[in-house]
Amino acid sequence: MSNVDQAALTMVANLQRNTGRSLGDWVQQTLATGAVKHGEMMKWLKGEQGLTHGYANLIALSARDPALLAKLGQASAATPAAAGAPETDL
């Protein structure tokens, strides 16, 4: 797994831990706003939901690319961090 992939999975786990909602939940709520463009999604996520730029960008990218959402969702479910296990350096 590349460092970029690992960073994205860490963000997904941290999003769940920090907000209490999964990436899939955020994507569903974002799409329910009717926002179609990346910038519209970012504006809503940052402005009305108070998310940081990084989390908002991850959600908006996932909302616009179902394959990315599926990849991150499946991979994050298999990581110890997603299961609530402590992260370790091996």
N, C-alpha and C positions, 0 to 999 in steps of 0.2 A: 504494500500500500504506500502510495506516495505521501510526502509531507503535506501536500495540498489536500489530499483526500482525508488524511488524519485531522488536519485543522478544521475541515468542514464538519467532520463527525464530532469533534470536540465542541464546535459551535452548536450543533444540534442538541447535544447532551446538555450543554450549559443553558440553552434557550429553555428547555424543559425544566431544568432545575431552578432557573431564575424567575420564570414567569408562571410556572405551574401548568403550562400548556405545551402540547407537542407541536412540532413543525407542521404536521398535517392539519391540526386544529387551526393554527395561524393562517395557513394557506386557505382553508375553507372560509374562514371569517373574512379574509382579505378579498377573495373572489366574490363573496356575498355583498360587498360594498358596490359592486358594479365597475370597479376600476379595471381598466384593460391595459393601460400603458404602465411601464415600469415606474415612471416618475409619479404617476397618480398613486400607485401602491405605496411608494416610498413616502410620499407626502402624508398619506393617511396613517401609515405605520409609525412614522416618527412624530408627526404632529398630534394626532388624536390618541395614539396608543402609547406614546412616550418611549418607543424603542430606540436603541442606538442605531447609527447608520449601518453598522455591520450586520446586526440581526435583521433590520428592515431589508437590507439588500439580499440576504440569504432567503428570506421569505418571498420577496418579490421575484427573484430568479426561479425559485421552486414553483411559484404559482404560474409562471409563464412557461415552464418546462416540466411537464408531468414525468418525463423520463428521469430528470434530475431528482425530483421529489421521491420517486420510487427507489432510485439508487440510494439516496441518503436515508430514507426510511427503513429499507431492508438492512442496510449496513449498520445503521445505528442500533437497531434492535438486537444485533448480534454482538455488540460491544459491552464490556463490563460496566462502563460508565453509564450506559443507558439503563442497565439493570439496577443501578444504584450502588454498584460495587465501587470501592475506592480506586482511584487511578494509581497506577504504580509505574515506576521506571524499571523496565526489564532490560 
